[in-house]
């Protein structure tokens, strides 16, 4: 049973004699968010053990971080915004303070330096009310009618566990949450246990495939929880916030198509990359996010029965974004352009439209003087602008038209297979596309990814003839709320 406070354990090994330990950098120099993440260590595993009271939104617990020092460390940072009670490094109490300017930078000074290449097992004791904590003025932990949910991109970890919060540092996770009986605690991966504790229940989850730090989630409250297996034998978990009420039938009708949609995407991109599957419908927020193995959907998608496009989008991220992850945030189109194009492929599969018609429609909708065309995808400077999604998808369609269907899908499957579980940049994708196609594609990628103006011809390389049906579909897609607009770092 977890006490009301949480302890962060850090295994410490002193530096070699004669070396000069120094502080780890307070950021990794990301092109968009220079202070995202921290230097000096690489995380292998997070063990998060929490206690939550939904009536008051009080969260407390223990996060244990197992890492390796990448330099001789005299001091290091963790990204965290809740109130810290204690920090231990190597089982010994460590000094800590919060950066005076950036309240999400927890600065830890161990009693003894940590040597380069040495294991770093770190511990922080914390307790707070996460819904009262803003990250750069933005609400990241969302209060619901029956509990709370941690959702956000690029930042969500800071309001429930300390981390090295940058997409370049993947780790495995175990997450346990002790909640009052009748409350459900949901997270990623596989449910490993539910333990009764005298009026409380401890839910335990394990994610064996490494994740980047914005993909773990915690959803706590009153849910209709279902656990089973897919037709292919994968553990399959879905949960529906009971406060959705009249929206529940539509949420279930769409999310329960996840296995069917996943099988379709696997036929295009390659085998599903993880060991469990599912989806969560919550209340209290309006967007959706591709949490690894278990996307979480807000309450804005279920006004009709045919909203499976959002499930397609978030499931496509399991390949592109979750398994094949970004080296830094400037490559965001590799996540969102790919997931958006998956929606177009699903439309083809269902006989609703063709990717050609949708690409032509978007090319027609955005006129030459529209700011849409000023957004450069590579190197990117924004995360959630519409162009990251739609221009990114048009770039993929232009590639498909140029190289032909057979080569295009060999590129997509081969790119995923080569980088599965790893990190990528735009250069990795464009070089692989050239390798597989046997063609120089510089002009195509420069036009669609790096030129701040409307390409002279559409992604089909011919005069645009968008149909009324495809224009209506494109307009509906634009109106849909696809992502939370988060905040600068």
VOLOFI-656975 format. One record per residue (C-alpha): residue in one letter; x, y negated, z negated. Coordinates in steps of 0.2 Angstrom, whole numbers, plus 5000, padded with zeros to 4 digits. Example, Ala and Ser with C-alpha at 12.3 -4.5 7.8 and 13.67 -1.06 7.14 Angstrom:
+--------+------+------+------+
! lumkol !   px !   py !   pz !
+--------+------+------+------+
!      A ! 5062 ! 5022 ! 4961 !
!      S ! 5068 ! 5005 ! 4964 !
+--------+------+------+------+
This chain:
+--------+------+------+------+
! lumkol !   px !   py !   pz !
+--------+------+------+------+
!      X ! 5000 ! 5000 ! 5000 !
!      X ! 5007 ! 4983 ! 5005 !
!      X ! 5008 ! 4970 ! 4991 !
!      X ! 5001 ! 4952 ! 4993 !
!      X ! 5018 ! 4947 ! 4999 !
!      X ! 5029 ! 4953 ! 5013 !
!      X ! 5048 ! 4957 ! 5013 !
!      X ! 5059 ! 4956 ! 5028 !
!      X ! 5074 ! 4968 ! 5026 !
!      X ! 5090 ! 4965 ! 5036 !
!      X ! 5104 ! 4978 ! 5036 !
!      X ! 5120 ! 4968 ! 5035 !
!      X ! 5138 ! 4973 ! 5040 !
!      X ! 5151 ! 4960 ! 5037 !
!      X ! 5162 ! 4954 ! 5051 !
!      X ! 5179 ! 4960 ! 5055 !
!      X ! 5194 ! 4952 ! 5046 !
!      X ! 5200 ! 4936 ! 5054 !
!      X ! 5185 ! 4933 ! 5065 !
!      X ! 5176 ! 4916 ! 5063 !
!      X ! 5158 ! 4919 ! 5061 !
!      X ! 5146 ! 4905 ! 5068 !
!      X ! 5127 ! 4902 ! 5068 !
!      X ! 5117 ! 4910 ! 5082 !
!      X ! 5109 ! 4898 ! 5094 !
!      X ! 5092 ! 4891 ! 5090 !
!      X ! 5086 ! 4894 ! 5108 !
!      X ! 5091 ! 4905 ! 5123 !
!      X ! 5091 ! 4890 ! 5135 !
!      X ! 5076 ! 4896 ! 5145 !
!      X ! 5074 ! 4884 ! 5160 !
!      X ! 5056 ! 4879 ! 5155 !
!      X ! 5057 ! 4882 ! 5136 !
!      X ! 5075 ! 4880 ! 5131 !
!      X ! 5072 ! 4883 ! 5112 !
!      X ! 5062 ! 4899 ! 5115 !
!      X ! 5070 ! 4914 ! 5107 !
!      X ! 5086 ! 4914 ! 5097 !
!      X ! 5104 ! 4918 ! 5100 !
!      X ! 5116 ! 4930 ! 5091 !
!      X ! 5106 ! 4946 ! 5090 !
!      X ! 5095 ! 4958 ! 5100 !
!      X ! 5080 ! 4966 ! 5092 !
!      X ! 5077 ! 4985 ! 5094 !
!      X ! 5061 ! 4987 ! 5083 !
!      X ! 5049 ! 4978 ! 5073 !
!      X ! 5040 ! 4986 ! 5058 !
!      X ! 5025 ! 4975 ! 5053 !
!      X ! 5015 ! 4979 ! 5038 !
!      X ! 5001 ! 4967 ! 5033 !
!      X ! 4986 ! 4965 ! 5022 !
!      X ! 4971 ! 4954 ! 5028 !
!      X ! 4956 ! 4947 ! 5019 !
!      X ! 4943 ! 4942 ! 5033 !
!      X ! 4932 ! 4932 ! 5021 !
!      X ! 4946 ! 4920 ! 5018 !
!      X ! 4958 ! 4923 ! 5033 !
!      X ! 4972 ! 4927 ! 5021 !
!      X ! 4986 ! 4937 ! 5029 !
!      X ! 5002 ! 4943 ! 5020 !
!      X ! 5014 ! 4958 ! 5022 !
!      X ! 5031 ! 4964 ! 5027 !
!      X ! 5040 ! 4963 ! 5044 !
!      X ! 5055 ! 4973 ! 5045 !
!      X ! 5067 ! 4969 ! 5060 !
!      X ! 5080 ! 4981 ! 5066 !
!      X ! 5092 ! 4972 ! 5078 !
!      X ! 5110 ! 4972 ! 5083 !
!      X ! 5121 ! 4956 ! 5081 !
!      X ! 5128 ! 4950 ! 5098 !
!      X ! 5141 ! 4939 ! 5089 !
!      X ! 5149 ! 4937 ! 5072 !
!      X ! 5135 ! 4928 ! 5063 !
!      X ! 5135 ! 4916 ! 5049 !
!      X ! 5117 ! 4911 ! 5051 !
!      X ! 5103 ! 4915 ! 5063 !
!      X ! 5085 ! 4909 ! 5067 !
!      X ! 5069 ! 4918 ! 5068 !
!      X ! 5053 ! 4911 ! 5076 !
!      X ! 5040 ! 4910 ! 5063 !
!      X ! 5027 ! 4897 ! 5057 !
!      X ! 5019 ! 4905 ! 5041 !
!      X ! 5024 ! 4901 ! 5023 !
!      X ! 5039 ! 4912 ! 5019 !
!      X ! 5042 ! 4918 ! 5001 !
!      X ! 5058 ! 4927 ! 5002 !
!      X ! 5071 ! 4934 ! 5015 !
!      X ! 5083 ! 4948 ! 5012 !
!      X ! 5098 ! 4953 ! 5023 !
!      X ! 5105 ! 4970 ! 5021 !
!      X ! 5094 ! 4972 ! 5006 !
!      X ! 5102 ! 4957 ! 4998 !
!      X ! 5093 ! 4940 ! 4995 !
!      X ! 5097 ! 4928 ! 5009 !
!      X ! 5095 ! 4909 ! 5009 !
!      X ! 5082 ! 4902 ! 5021 !
!      X ! 5074 ! 4886 ! 5026 !
!      X ! 5062 ! 4879 ! 5039 !
!      X ! 5069 ! 4867 ! 5053 !
!      X ! 5064 ! 4849 ! 5048 !
!      X ! 5059 ! 4845 ! 5066 !
!      X ! 5053 ! 4862 ! 5073 !
!      X ! 5042 ! 4870 ! 5060 !
!      X ! 5043 ! 4887 ! 5069 !
!      X ! 5061 ! 4889 ! 5067 !
!      X ! 5066 ! 4899 ! 5051 !
!      X ! 5084 ! 4898 ! 5048 !
!      X ! 5092 ! 4912 ! 5038 !
!      X ! 5109 ! 4912 ! 5030 !
!      X ! 5114 ! 4929 ! 5024 !
!      X ! 5125 ! 4931 ! 5008 !
!      X ! 5139 ! 4938 ! 5019 !
!      X ! 5142 ! 4936 ! 5038 !
!      X ! 5136 ! 4950 ! 5050 !
!      X ! 5149 ! 4957 ! 5062 !
!      X ! 5147 ! 4958 ! 5081 !
!      X ! 5139 ! 4974 ! 5087 !
!      X ! 5134 ! 4978 ! 5069 !
!      X ! 5116 ! 4984 ! 5065 !
!      X ! 5106 ! 4970 ! 5058 !
!      X ! 5091 ! 4975 ! 5048 !
!      X ! 5082 ! 4959 ! 5042 !
!      X ! 5067 ! 4956 ! 5029 !
!      X ! 5055 ! 4940 ! 5026 !
!      X ! 5041 ! 4940 ! 5013 !
!      X ! 5026 ! 4929 ! 5018 !
!      X ! 5008 ! 4924 ! 5015 !
!      X ! 4997 ! 4911 ! 5023 !
!      X ! 4981 ! 4907 ! 5031 !
!      X ! 4985 ! 4909 ! 5050 !
!      X ! 4970 ! 4900 ! 5056 !
!      X ! 4976 ! 4884 ! 5047 !
!      X ! 4993 ! 4885 ! 5055 !
!      X ! 4995 ! 4876 ! 5072 !
!      X ! 5010 ! 4879 ! 5083 !
!      X ! 5015 ! 4863 ! 5092 !
!      X ! 4997 ! 4857 ! 5088 !
!      X ! 4989 ! 4872 ! 5097 !
!      X ! 4978 ! 4885 ! 5089 !
!      X ! 4986 ! 4902 ! 5092 !
!      X ! 4977 ! 4912 ! 5078 !
!      X ! 4958 ! 4912 ! 5082 !
!      X ! 4945 ! 4914 ! 5068 !
!      X ! 4930 ! 4925 ! 5073 !
!      X ! 4914 ! 4927 ! 5065 !
!      X ! 4920 ! 4943 ! 5056 !
!      X ! 4939 ! 4941 ! 5055 !
!      X ! 4953 ! 4934 ! 5066 !
!      X ! 4964 ! 4938 ! 5082 !
!      X ! 4981 ! 4933 ! 5087 !
!      X ! 4981 ! 4929 ! 5105 !
!      X ! 4992 ! 4917 ! 5116 !
!      X ! 5005 ! 4915 ! 5129 !
!      X ! 5019 ! 4910 ! 5129 !
!      X ! 5018 ! 4910 ! 5110 !
!      X ! 5007 ! 4920 ! 5098 !
!      X ! 5020 ! 4930 ! 5087 !
!      X ! 5024 ! 4915 ! 5076 !
!      X ! 5007 ! 4916 ! 5067 !
!      X ! 5008 ! 4934 ! 5061 !
!      X ! 5026 ! 4940 ! 5062 !
!      X ! 5044 ! 4933 ! 5063 !
!      X ! 5052 ! 4937 ! 5080 !
!      X ! 5065 ! 4933 ! 5093 !
!      X ! 5051 ! 4925 ! 5104 !
!      X ! 5057 ! 4926 ! 5122 !
!      X ! 5052 ! 4938 ! 5136 !
!      X ! 5070 ! 4944 ! 5138 !
!      X ! 5071 ! 4953 ! 5121 !
!      X ! 5060 ! 4969 ! 5122 !
!      X ! 5058 ! 4980 ! 5106 !
!      X ! 5047 ! 4994 ! 5100 !
!      X ! 5034 ! 4991 ! 5087 !
!      X ! 5024 ! 4999 ! 5072 !
!      X ! 5010 ! 4988 ! 5066 !
!      X ! 5000 ! 4992 ! 5050 !
!      X ! 4986 ! 4982 ! 5043 !
!      X ! 4977 ! 4985 ! 5027 !
!      X ! 4959 ! 4978 ! 5027 !
!      X ! 4943 ! 4980 ! 5017 !
!      X ! 4933 ! 4996 ! 5021 !
!      X ! 4922 ! 4993 ! 5036 !
!      X ! 4934 ! 4981 ! 5044 !
!      X ! 4943 ! 4987 ! 5060 !
!      X ! 4962 ! 4983 ! 5063 !
!      X ! 4967 ! 4984 ! 5081 !
!      X ! 4984 ! 4983 ! 5089 !
!      X ! 4995 ! 4991 ! 5103 !
!      X ! 5000 ! 5009 ! 5107 !
!      X ! 4993 ! 5024 ! 5098 !
!      X ! 4983 ! 5025 ! 5082 !
!      X ! 4994 ! 5035 ! 5070 !
!      X ! 4983 ! 5035 ! 5055 !
!      X ! 4968 ! 5027 ! 5045 !
!      X ! 4972 ! 5029 ! 5026 !
!      X ! 4959 ! 5025 ! 5012 !
!      X ! 4965 ! 5015 ! 4998 !
!      X ! 4951 ! 5012 ! 4985 !
!      X ! 4940 ! 5000 ! 4995 !
!      X ! 4953 ! 4996 ! 5008 !
!      X ! 4958 ! 5005 ! 5024 !
!      X ! 4976 ! 5005 ! 5031 !
!      X ! 4976 ! 5006 ! 5050 !
!      X ! 4993 ! 5011 ! 5058 !
!      X ! 4998 ! 5009 ! 5076 !
!      X ! 5014 ! 5013 ! 5085 !
!      X ! 5020 ! 5006 ! 5102 !
!      X ! 5034 ! 5017 ! 5108 !
!      X ! 5037 ! 5008 ! 5125 !
!      X ! 5047 ! 4992 ! 5122 !
!      X ! 5037 ! 4975 ! 5123 !
!      X ! 5041 ! 4957 ! 5125 !
!      X ! 5036 ! 4947 ! 5110 !
!      X ! 5020 ! 4939 ! 5117 !
!      X ! 5012 ! 4955 ! 5121 !
!      X ! 5009 ! 4963 ! 5103 !
!      X ! 4992 ! 4958 ! 5096 !
!      X ! 4982 ! 4960 ! 5080 !
!      X ! 4963 ! 4959 ! 5081 !
!      X ! 4954 ! 4961 ! 5064 !
!      X ! 4935 ! 4961 ! 5060 !
!      X ! 4919 ! 4970 ! 5064 !
!      X ! 4921 ! 4981 ! 5080 !
!      X ! 4913 ! 4995 ! 5088 !
!      X ! 4928 ! 5006 ! 5089 !
!      X ! 4930 ! 5021 ! 5101 !
!      X ! 4945 ! 5033 ! 5103 !
!      X ! 4946 ! 5047 ! 5116 !
!      X ! 4956 ! 5052 ! 5131 !
!      X ! 4955 ! 5048 ! 5149 !
!      X ! 4952 ! 5061 ! 5163 !
!      X ! 4971 ! 5061 ! 5165 !
!      X ! 4974 ! 5065 ! 5146 !
!      X ! 4980 ! 5048 ! 5140 !
!      X ! 4974 ! 5041 ! 5123 !
!      X ! 4960 ! 5029 ! 5127 !
!      X ! 4955 ! 5015 ! 5115 !
!      X ! 4941 ! 5002 ! 5117 !
!      X ! 4933 ! 4991 ! 5104 !
!      X ! 4919 ! 4978 ! 5105 !
!      X ! 4917 ! 4964 ! 5093 !
!      X ! 4899 ! 4966 ! 5086 !
!      X ! 4896 ! 4947 ! 5086 !
!      X ! 4896 ! 4947 ! 5105 !
!      X ! 4878 ! 4953 ! 5103 !
!      X ! 4869 ! 4950 ! 5120 !
!      X ! 4886 ! 4950 ! 5129 !
!      X ! 4890 ! 4968 ! 5123 !
!      X ! 4882 ! 4978 ! 5137 !
!      X ! 4891 ! 4968 ! 5151 !
!      X ! 4908 ! 4969 ! 5141 !
!      X ! 4906 ! 4988 ! 5139 !
!      X ! 4901 ! 4990 ! 5158 !
!      X ! 4916 ! 4981 ! 5164 !
!      X ! 4930 ! 4987 ! 5151 !
!      X ! 4924 ! 5005 ! 5152 !
!      X ! 4930 ! 5004 ! 5170 !
!      X ! 4948 ! 5003 ! 5165 !
!      X ! 4953 ! 5021 ! 5169 !
!      X ! 4945 ! 5020 ! 5186 !
!      X ! 4954 ! 5003 ! 5189 !
!      X ! 4970 ! 5010 ! 5183 !
!      X ! 4970 ! 5025 ! 5194 !
!      X ! 4967 ! 5013 ! 5209 !
!      X ! 4981 ! 5002 ! 5204 !
!      X ! 4992 ! 5017 ! 5202 !
!      X ! 4989 ! 5022 ! 5220 !
!      X ! 4996 ! 5005 ! 5225 !
!      X ! 5010 ! 5001 ! 5213 !
!      X ! 5015 ! 5018 ! 5206 !
!      X ! 5012 ! 5028 ! 5190 !
!      X ! 5004 ! 5019 ! 5176 !
!      X ! 5019 ! 5015 ! 5165 !
!      X ! 5013 ! 5017 ! 5147 !
!      X ! 5007 ! 5031 ! 5136 !
!      X ! 4990 ! 5024 ! 5131 !
!      X ! 4976 ! 5014 ! 5139 !
!      X ! 4961 ! 5003 ! 5134 !
!      X ! 4953 ! 4986 ! 5131 !
!      X ! 4946 ! 4975 ! 5117 !
!      X ! 4932 ! 4963 ! 5118 !
!      X ! 4933 ! 4949 ! 5105 !
!      X ! 4924 ! 4933 ! 5101 !
!      X ! 4931 ! 4916 ! 5095 !
!      X ! 4941 ! 4912 ! 5111 !
!      X ! 4938 ! 4910 ! 5130 !
!      X ! 4952 ! 4918 ! 5139 !
!      X ! 4960 ! 4935 ! 5142 !
!      X ! 4978 ! 4942 ! 5140 !
!      X ! 4987 ! 4957 ! 5146 !
!      X ! 4993 ! 4964 ! 5129 !
!      X ! 5003 ! 4980 ! 5133 !
!      X ! 4992 ! 4995 ! 5134 !
!      X ! 4977 ! 4986 ! 5128 !
!      X ! 4971 ! 4969 ! 5136 !
!      X ! 4961 ! 4958 ! 5125 !
!      X ! 4946 ! 4949 ! 5133 !
!      X ! 4937 ! 4933 ! 5126 !
!      X ! 4919 ! 4930 ! 5127 !
!      X ! 4918 ! 4920 ! 5143 !
!      X ! 4918 ! 4934 ! 5155 !
!      X ! 4902 ! 4944 ! 5152 !
!      X ! 4888 ! 4933 ! 5159 !
!      X ! 4885 ! 4945 ! 5172 !
!      X ! 4888 ! 4964 ! 5175 !
!      X ! 4900 ! 4963 ! 5190 !
!      X ! 4915 ! 4955 ! 5181 !
!      X ! 4928 ! 4969 ! 5184 !
!      X ! 4940 ! 4957 ! 5192 !
!      X ! 4946 ! 4952 ! 5175 !
!      X ! 4949 ! 4970 ! 5170 !
!      X ! 4959 ! 4972 ! 5187 !
!      X ! 4969 ! 4957 ! 5184 !
!      X ! 4974 ! 4961 ! 5166 !
!      X ! 4977 ! 4980 ! 5170 !
!      X ! 4988 ! 4975 ! 5185 !
!      X ! 4999 ! 4966 ! 5172 !
!      X ! 5003 ! 4982 ! 5164 !
!      X ! 5014 ! 4985 ! 5179 !
!      X ! 5019 ! 4967 ! 5183 !
!      X ! 5023 ! 4957 ! 5167 !
!      X ! 5022 ! 4971 ! 5154 !
!      X ! 5033 ! 4985 ! 5161 !
!      X ! 5042 ! 4974 ! 5174 !
!      X ! 5045 ! 4959 ! 5163 !
!      X ! 5052 ! 4941 ! 5166 !
!      X ! 5070 ! 4937 ! 5162 !
!      X ! 5064 ! 4919 ! 5159 !
!      X ! 5048 ! 4909 ! 5160 !
!      X ! 5053 ! 4901 ! 5177 !
!      X ! 5048 ! 4917 ! 5186 !
!      X ! 5030 ! 4917 ! 5180 !
!      X ! 5023 ! 4919 ! 5198 !
!      X ! 5030 ! 4937 ! 5197 !
!      X ! 5017 ! 4940 ! 5184 !
!      X ! 5002 ! 4930 ! 5189 !
!      X ! 5004 ! 4931 ! 5208 !
!      X ! 5005 ! 4949 ! 5208 !
!      X ! 4990 ! 4951 ! 5196 !
!      X ! 4980 ! 4940 ! 5207 !
!      X ! 4984 ! 4949 ! 5222 !
!      X ! 4978 ! 4965 ! 5214 !
!      X ! 4961 ! 4957 ! 5212 !
!      X ! 4961 ! 4955 ! 5231 !
!      X ! 4966 ! 4973 ! 5234 !
!      X ! 4952 ! 4978 ! 5223 !
!      X ! 4940 ! 4968 ! 5233 !
!      X ! 4946 ! 4977 ! 5249 !
!      X ! 4945 ! 4994 ! 5240 !
!      X ! 4926 ! 4990 ! 5235 !
!      X ! 4922 ! 4984 ! 5252 !
!      X ! 4918 ! 4967 ! 5245 !
!      X ! 4930 ! 4957 ! 5256 !
!      X ! 4948 ! 4958 ! 5263 !
!      X ! 4964 ! 4951 ! 5256 !
!      X ! 4965 ! 4942 ! 5273 !
!      X ! 4949 ! 4933 ! 5271 !
!      X ! 4952 ! 4928 ! 5253 !
!      X ! 4970 ! 4922 ! 5258 !
!      X ! 4962 ! 4912 ! 5272 !
!      X ! 4949 ! 4905 ! 5260 !
!      X ! 4961 ! 4898 ! 5247 !
!      X ! 4972 ! 4891 ! 5261 !
!      X ! 4957 ! 4882 ! 5268 !
!      X ! 4951 ! 4876 ! 5251 !
!      X ! 4967 ! 4867 ! 5246 !
!      X ! 4970 ! 4853 ! 5258 !
!      X ! 4987 ! 4847 ! 5263 !
!      X ! 4987 ! 4832 ! 5250 !
!      X ! 4981 ! 4843 ! 5236 !
!      X ! 4993 ! 4843 ! 5221 !
!      X ! 4991 ! 4862 ! 5222 !
!      X ! 5004 ! 4863 ! 5235 !
!      X ! 5016 ! 4852 ! 5225 !
!      X ! 5019 ! 4866 ! 5213 !
!      X ! 5035 ! 4876 ! 5217 !
!      X ! 5034 ! 4894 ! 5212 !
!      X ! 5053 ! 4897 ! 5212 !
!      X ! 5061 ! 4891 ! 5202 !
!      X ! 5045 ! 4888 ! 5193 !
!      X ! 5042 ! 4874 ! 5181 !
!      X ! 5024 ! 4878 ! 5175 !
!      X ! 5016 ! 4893 ! 5168 !
!      X ! 4997 ! 4892 ! 5171 !
!      X ! 4994 ! 4880 ! 5185 !
!      X ! 4982 ! 4888 ! 5198 !
!      X ! 4996 ! 4888 ! 5211 !
!      X ! 5006 ! 4901 ! 5201 !
!      X ! 4991 ! 4913 ! 5203 !
!      X ! 4984 ! 4908 ! 5220 !
!      X ! 4999 ! 4903 ! 5230 !
!      X ! 5009 ! 4917 ! 5222 !
!      X ! 4996 ! 4929 ! 5229 !
!      X ! 4996 ! 4921 ! 5246 !
!      X ! 5015 ! 4923 ! 5246 !
!      X ! 5013 ! 4942 ! 5244 !
!      X ! 4999 ! 4942 ! 5257 !
!      X ! 5011 ! 4933 ! 5269 !
!      X ! 5024 ! 4946 ! 5265 !
!      X ! 5012 ! 4960 ! 5269 !
!      X ! 5007 ! 4952 ! 5286 !
!      X ! 5025 ! 4950 ! 5290 !
!      X ! 5031 ! 4967 ! 5286 !
!      X ! 5015 ! 4978 ! 5289 !
!      X ! 5005 ! 4988 ! 5276 !
!      X ! 5016 ! 5003 ! 5276 !
!      X ! 5032 ! 4993 ! 5272 !
!      X ! 5023 ! 4981 ! 5260 !
!      X ! 5017 ! 4995 ! 5249 !
!      X ! 5034 ! 5003 ! 5249 !
!      X ! 5041 ! 4987 ! 5243 !
!      X ! 5028 ! 4986 ! 5229 !
!      X ! 5030 ! 5004 ! 5223 !
!      X ! 5049 ! 5003 ! 5225 !
!      X ! 5051 ! 4987 ! 5216 !
!      X ! 5041 ! 4993 ! 5201 !
!      X ! 5050 ! 5010 ! 5201 !
!      X ! 5067 ! 5001 ! 5201 !
!      X ! 5063 ! 4988 ! 5187 !
!      X ! 5051 ! 4998 ! 5177 !
!      X ! 5054 ! 4994 ! 5158 !
!      X ! 5066 ! 4980 ! 5163 !
!      X ! 5068 ! 4962 ! 5167 !
!      X ! 5067 ! 4953 ! 5184 !
!      X ! 5069 ! 4936 ! 5193 !
!      X ! 5062 ! 4931 ! 5209 !
!      X ! 5079 ! 4935 ! 5217 !
!      X ! 5077 ! 4953 ! 5212 !
!      X ! 5061 ! 4954 ! 5221 !
!      X ! 5065 ! 4945 ! 5237 !
!      X ! 5082 ! 4955 ! 5239 !
!      X ! 5072 ! 4971 ! 5237 !
!      X ! 5059 ! 4966 ! 5250 !
!      X ! 5073 ! 4962 ! 5262 !
!      X ! 5082 ! 4979 ! 5258 !
!      X ! 5066 ! 4989 ! 5261 !
!      X ! 5060 ! 4980 ! 5276 !
!      X ! 5077 ! 4978 ! 5284 !
!      X ! 5073 ! 4960 ! 5288 !
!      X ! 5079 ! 4943 ! 5283 !
!      X ! 5064 ! 4935 ! 5274 !
!      X ! 5072 ! 4919 ! 5268 !
!      X ! 5061 ! 4908 ! 5279 !
!      X ! 5045 ! 4916 ! 5273 !
!      X ! 5050 ! 4915 ! 5254 !
!      X ! 5056 ! 4897 ! 5256 !
!      X ! 5040 ! 4892 ! 5264 !
!      X ! 5028 ! 4900 ! 5251 !
!      X ! 5039 ! 4899 ! 5235 !
!      X ! 5050 ! 4885 ! 5236 !
!      X ! 5043 ! 4871 ! 5247 !
!      X ! 5032 ! 4858 ! 5239 !
!      X ! 5020 ! 4856 ! 5253 !
!      X ! 5007 ! 4866 ! 5262 !
!      X ! 5014 ! 4879 ! 5274 !
!      X ! 5010 ! 4874 ! 5292 !
!      X ! 5000 ! 4890 ! 5295 !
!      X ! 4991 ! 4901 ! 5283 !
!      X ! 4997 ! 4917 ! 5275 !
!      X ! 4991 ! 4927 ! 5290 !
!      X ! 5002 ! 4918 ! 5301 !
!      X ! 4987 ! 4913 ! 5313 !
!      X ! 4974 ! 4899 ! 5313 !
!      X ! 4963 ! 4901 ! 5298 !
!      X ! 4945 ! 4907 ! 5300 !
!      X ! 4939 ! 4909 ! 5283 !
!      X ! 4922 ! 4917 ! 5282 !
!      X ! 4907 ! 4909 ! 5272 !
!      X ! 4907 ! 4924 ! 5261 !
!      X ! 4926 ! 4923 ! 5257 !
!      X ! 4925 ! 4904 ! 5254 !
!      X ! 4911 ! 4908 ! 5241 !
!      X ! 4922 ! 4921 ! 5233 !
!      X ! 4937 ! 4910 ! 5232 !
!      X ! 4927 ! 4896 ! 5224 !
!      X ! 4920 ! 4908 ! 5211 !
!      X ! 4938 ! 4914 ! 5207 !
!      X ! 4943 ! 4896 ! 5205 !
!      X ! 4929 ! 4892 ! 5193 !
!      X ! 4934 ! 4907 ! 5182 !
!      X ! 4944 ! 4904 ! 5167 !
!      X ! 4959 ! 4915 ! 5169 !
!      X ! 4971 ! 4911 ! 5156 !
!      X ! 4973 ! 4900 ! 5140 !
!      X ! 4983 ! 4884 ! 5144 !
!      X ! 4996 ! 4885 ! 5131 !
!      X ! 5009 ! 4873 ! 5126 !
!      X ! 5027 ! 4867 ! 5129 !
!      X ! 5041 ! 4875 ! 5118 !
+--------+------+------+------+
